[in-house]
Amino acid sequence: MRPRSRACDGVEGSGGGGMGTGHLLPVELKGHPKTNKAYAWAHDTEDPLQPKRQVTVLHIPPVTSPELAVRAAIVQEYRKNEQREEN
């Protein structure tokens, strides 16, 4: 697999602001025990100390496409933020 970026349409969140259009890079992995593929991208954050966040998601079911990788990352970030608010 040759590394090629893929344009992704933004996904609207509950706050109304989408991720915007960005580039997702499918990455070939060698030697990983569960998969030979991952998806990687970066996006802006609202944190001035970390203005960009880089995301990597493994291609392991239920993540079987670039779109599902983005969804999984959004759900994980949402859960992480919920836990912070509870503490």
ZIRAGI-V426053 format. One record per residue. N is the residue number from 0. SS is DSSP state (H for helix, E for strand, C for the rest). Layout:
# ZIRAGI-V426053
N	SS
N	SS
This chain:
# ZIRAGI-V426053
0	C
1	C
2	C
3	C
4	E
5	E
6	E
7	E
8	C
9	C
10	C
11	E
12	C
13	C
14	C
15	C
16	C
17	E
18	C
19	C
20	C
21	E
22	E
23	E
24	E
25	E
26	E
27	E
28	C
29	C
30	C
31	C
32	C
33	C
34	C
35	C
36	E
37	E
38	E
39	E
40	E
41	E
42	E
43	E
44	C
45	C
46	C
47	C
48	C
49	C
50	C
51	E
52	E
53	E
54	E
55	E
56	E
57	E
58	C
59	C
60	C
61	C
62	C
63	C
64	C
65	H
66	H
67	H
68	H
69	H
70	H
71	H
72	H
73	H
74	H
75	H
76	H
77	H
78	H
79	H
80	H
81	H
82	H
83	H
84	H
85	H
86	C
